[in-house]
Amino acid sequence: MTKLQVRAFLYQLGCFAILFISFRFLIGRYTNLEGLWIPFTAFVVGTILCPKFQAAKTKDGEKLFMSWLFLKGIKQIG
């Protein structure tokens, strides 16, 4: 794996972890779900709402790109 692929993986993991923990707390506190339904629901919501990061090779070298549900199009990072 290249340096940008590792960075994309870490960004993806970090964003998912933040969203998963946040939604797990919110779902556990403000809904009537119990047991495994709380982390399962948080996992699904976190997966859908998490931005997607990817390293791709272009003519100018390897670049890091991000796609997100709330942003139009694909954005280049760094």
Salt bridges, closest charged atoms under 4 A:
none
